[in-house]
């Protein structure tokens, strides 16, 4: 128990220090998301906090408090595959293995398993451990083994069957920071204290009900004169008794303390929370109607006609849900966390249960606002209540089931309204990630105590055809439908309903180009309404600048085509869209950047780069040319949209991009005689690159060769001499030799 308590204290210290220097922190509830169980941090009034490390089910038997064991996940590893029949080996990418003891094994048929320790692979491929992720290759195999070795718990070994033509495997791992607590509780009536301890019963944690009078510390705490934090503290003759098992070296213990006049004894506190109340309807019909009024809200129906005290248990669950939801909302109502309504089925609902083939009693059902069944479990409500929150995995699964069911229903309904179709497509597009319903871990047994999620098969051709008709019908809209806008953006970026429903990447088609025309037509109106749309209460939207969204989508499709996604890039359509963006006056930096990147990868029919060079020259003359180039770049950088990658990469990357772009455009003129018409412009671009980034030997080499081609031979030799002078920064020996050879040719007249 002492180890358990110290673990909590140390983790608490780490959490507090990490938040201490952060700007913009609001009061409320925060949940951990990376590498571990969901740990809740509540920031309260008066600069108080509470950390909730464990949650789950309990049972009271007499004076004993029994804690239920958490449901164990089948595996903490998360795998995804890529297929390529031509691949000879398998590329493996292990996401952030850190310093944990992971092993990877391969097996060909019934041969012996060959294991390697990940840290050994990491040491060979990245000796200084500079990279976060580990990338390496393994031979083709039939089975993959992933192992996590823990000094305090049994080693977990996971065996996976590899797809026949697998070429790449991405592996993630969520490390359980805190495991199951093997503890029990006992209420000591003689002292009115609840004592919780491990099975040994030693060193219990002692709790008193906060309603009872709390002990008062009478003796003032003695404050030290000085308190220091010293790393690797030691003294003559001190022995290092702790050994690091991973590295085989002795570690010295440092104590981190802070001088405060705070007594750390447990005391009662008043925690502020919103007084949230659920409205429980008195009929199933009203409960469904109430659920339909809300966005992304579902109805939990408890069926329990045989258990004595079912109504009391239901009421207890409702009270707990109100309390928990109130803590999530903190001090005011927030529809984001109000995701479930509740209803206890009664005798009047037997007909509905029978018509929907609900025979299990007790059981828990989850319905959408249309009354469609999305999930069912042969269980009582109390056993499942821990899953009913906005943060639960169940909510994500139900959202996905609802998207499938809603779209299926609206496609089958010939009288469905246009708004219903948009809503159904939007639901599917906003799902967080694709989910494999055929996974071996998916529950399918209708008598399972776990939730069985409703599955619906959607015909991809029917879905595509309905989407096409929807886009065509909105071409003459006078005002933009923001939900349709959001759905279009997701779809053209390969993140929308096609990806979510079928896990497919694809190249933009004619329907997509028509949808992009819709965005461009309403671009100003969309820009004006984006902020209000993103801040809609109870909804989650993250729509960015629509012009940037379009140009990013085009760029993502170029990458997809290079990665082997089926389909062909329609160059004429791509050029047409970029030109429309630029002609509209909304051609921001990101649009130009993506356009130039796309054009730079293509050639005109005569083998020249006329289209690229012409477009770049227009951008150069209107945006970059003239006096004070650094000041001009700084003005552009300051006005970048927050979603721009360069707003994160920083000023130096932004500056280097423009000098590189100018040099690359000029280099195209050096390389190809077909581009000779741009010689004078290329000299201008090249000189600019050296103003922005001085003494770059690559840029000097480009400019020297342009001077020579323009007949300025002496100036060319002088510039190429400078290129050779600054060759010290060039790491490529072959390139350095080429630059020196070019100078020699210029000097002897053989260039």
Buried (B, 14 or more C-beta within 10 A) or exposed (E): BEEBEEEBEEBBEEBEEEEEEEEEEEBBBBEBEEBBBBBBBBBBEEEEBEBEBBEEBEEEEEEEBEBEEBEEEEBBBEBEBBEEEEBEEBBBBBEBBBEBBBBBBBBEEEEEBBEBBBBEBBEEEBEEEEEEEBBBEBEBBEBBBBBBBEEEEEEEBBEBEBEEEBBBBBBBBBBBBBBBBEBBBBBEEEEEBBBBBBEEEEEBBEEBEEEEEEEEEEEEEEEEEEEEEEEEEEEEEEEEEEEEEEEEEEEEEEEEEEEEEEEEEEEEEEBBBBEBEEEBBEEBEEBBBBBBEBBBBBBBBBBBBEEEEBEEBBEBBBEBBBEBBBBBBBBEBBBBBBBBBBBBBBEEBEEBBEEBEBEBBBBBBBBBBEBBBBBBBBBBBBBBBBBBBBBBEBBBBBBBBBBBBBBBBBBEEEEBEEEBBBBBBBBBBBBEEBBEBEEEEBEEEBEBBBBBBBEBEBEEEEBBEBBBEBBEEBEEEEEBBBBBBBBBBBBBBBBBBBBBBEEEBBBBBEBBBBBBBBBBBBBEBBBEBBEEBBEEEBBEBEBBBBBBBBBBBBBBBBEBBEEEBEEEBBEEBBBBBBEBBBEBEBBBBBBBBBBBBBBBEBBBEEEBBBBBBBBBBEBBEEBBBEEEBEEBBBEBBEEBBEBBEBBEEEEEEBBBBBBBBBBBBBBBBBEBEBBEEBBEBBBBBBBBBBEBBEEBBBBBBBBBBBBBBBEBBEBBBBBBBBBBEBBEEBEEEEBBEEBBEBBEEBEEEEB
